[in-house]
Amino acid sequence: MADFAALAERLITKNGRAISVRATTKTPVDAEKPWGAQTDSDTDYDTYGVFIDTQASDYLARVSAVSRLVLANVEVKKTGVLIPGTVGVEPTTSMKIVDGDTIWGIAKVSKVQPGPDVALYICEIGN
C-alpha cells in the first residue's frame, strides 16, 4: 500500500507548490505555574500542496435554487489543499497551512487511506 503514498507524493510534488504545515506548541513560562503565561513555538513540516476549489463540489449549497438564494449572503469561499500522506505529521484543525506569505487555518481534514498508509490528506482551509 505504500505505493499509493509514493504515487500521491510524486504527483503532488510535480504538480503542486512548496508549502508547510505549521504546528504550534504552547509551553508554560513557569513550569510550576502551568496556568500562567505561555510561549508559543512553531514547528513547520515542509511539503508540497495542490490547491483545489472545494466550492465547486459543495453539493449541499446547490441542491435547489431556493437554498442557493438563502445561502448566497452567508456563503464563504472555501479552498482546499491536497497534501501527501508522507508529510511527517497528521494535519489537524489546530494547525495552519503556510503558503508563502499567506497563512491559512485548517477547518476540516479528510484522509485518503486505501490501506495501512495514508496516501494523502485533503484539508479545507480559509483565512
C-alpha positions as CSV (number, residue, x, y, z in Angstrom):
1,M,0.0,0.0,0.0
2,A,3.0,2.3,0.3
3,D,2.8,2.6,-3.5
4,F,-0.3,4.8,-3.2
5,A,1.5,7.2,-0.8
6,A,4.6,7.3,-3.1
7,L,2.3,8.0,-6.1
8,A,0.4,10.7,-4.3
9,E,3.7,12.3,-3.1
10,R,5.2,12.2,-6.6
11,L,2.1,13.7,-8.3
12,I,1.6,16.4,-5.7
13,T,5.3,17.3,-5.7
14,K,5.3,17.5,-9.5
15,N,2.1,19.5,-9.9
16,G,1.9,21.5,-6.6
17,R,3.9,24.1,-4.9
18,A,6.0,24.3,-1.7
19,I,4.0,24.8,1.5
20,S,4.4,24.0,5.2
21,V,2.1,22.5,7.8
22,R,2.7,24.5,11.0
23,A,2.1,23.0,14.4
24,T,2.1,25.4,17.4
25,T,3.0,24.1,20.8
26,K,2.2,26.2,23.9
27,T,4.7,25.9,26.8
28,P,4.3,27.5,30.2
29,V,6.8,30.2,31.1
30,D,7.0,28.8,34.6
31,A,6.7,25.0,34.9
32,E,5.4,25.3,38.4
33,K,2.5,27.6,37.3
34,P,1.2,26.0,34.1
35,W,-1.9,28.1,34.3
36,G,0.2,31.3,33.9
37,A,1.8,32.9,30.8
38,Q,2.7,30.6,27.9
39,T,5.0,30.9,25.0
40,D,4.3,29.6,21.5
41,S,6.8,27.6,19.5
42,D,6.1,26.7,15.9
43,T,7.3,23.6,14.0
44,D,7.0,23.7,10.3
45,Y,6.7,20.5,8.3
46,D,7.8,21.3,4.7
47,T,5.9,19.6,2.0
48,Y,4.1,20.3,-1.3
49,G,0.4,21.0,-1.9
50,V,-2.1,21.2,-4.7
51,F,-4.8,23.8,-4.1
52,I,-8.3,23.0,-5.3
53,D,-11.6,24.9,-5.3
54,T,-13.9,23.0,-2.9
55,Q,-16.8,25.3,-3.6
56,A,-17.3,23.7,-7.0
57,S,-18.1,20.4,-5.3
58,D,-20.2,21.8,-2.5
59,Y,-23.3,19.8,-3.2
60,L,-25.4,21.0,-0.3
61,A,-25.3,24.6,-1.3
62,R,-26.5,23.7,-4.8
63,V,-29.4,21.4,-4.0
64,S,-32.0,23.8,-5.2
65,A,-32.4,27.4,-6.4
66,V,-34.1,28.2,-3.0
67,S,-31.1,27.1,-1.0
68,R,-28.8,29.0,-3.3
69,L,-30.7,32.2,-2.7
70,V,-30.8,31.7,1.1
71,L,-27.1,30.7,1.3
72,A,-25.8,33.3,-1.1
73,N,-25.3,36.0,1.5
74,V,-23.6,33.8,4.1
75,E,-21.5,31.5,1.9
76,V,-17.8,31.8,2.4
77,K,-15.4,30.8,-0.3
78,K,-13.7,27.6,0.6
79,T,-10.3,26.4,-0.6
80,G,-8.8,23.0,-0.3
81,V,-5.3,21.7,-0.5
82,L,-4.1,18.2,-1.1
83,I,-1.1,17.2,0.9
84,P,0.9,13.9,0.5
85,G,0.5,11.4,3.4
86,T,4.3,11.4,3.8
87,V,4.2,15.0,5.3
88,G,5.6,13.7,8.7
89,V,2.6,14.9,10.8
90,E,-1.1,14.3,10.6
91,P,-2.7,17.7,10.0
92,T,-5.4,18.8,12.5
93,T,-7.7,21.8,12.8
94,S,-5.4,23.3,15.3
95,M,-2.6,23.6,12.7
96,K,-2.0,26.1,9.9
97,I,-1.0,25.9,6.3
98,V,1.8,28.3,5.3
99,D,1.8,29.2,1.6
100,G,4.4,31.8,1.0
101,D,3.2,34.9,2.9
102,T,-0.3,33.5,3.4
103,I,-1.2,31.6,6.5
104,W,-4.4,29.5,6.2
105,G,-6.4,28.0,9.1
106,I,-7.4,24.4,8.7
107,A,-11.2,24.0,9.0
108,K,-11.5,20.3,8.2
109,V,-9.2,17.3,7.4
110,S,-10.0,14.2,5.5
111,K,-7.6,11.5,4.6
112,V,-7.4,9.0,1.7
113,Q,-6.2,5.8,3.2
114,P,-6.6,2.8,0.9
115,G,-4.6,0.5,3.3
116,P,-2.4,1.0,6.4
117,D,-0.7,4.0,5.0
118,V,-2.3,7.4,4.4
119,A,-1.9,8.3,0.7
120,L,-2.9,12.0,1.0
121,Y,-4.7,14.5,3.2
122,I,-7.5,16.8,2.0
123,C,-7.6,19.9,4.0
124,E,-10.4,22.5,3.8
125,I,-8.7,25.8,4.5
126,G,-9.6,29.5,4.9
127,N,-8.2,32.8,6.2
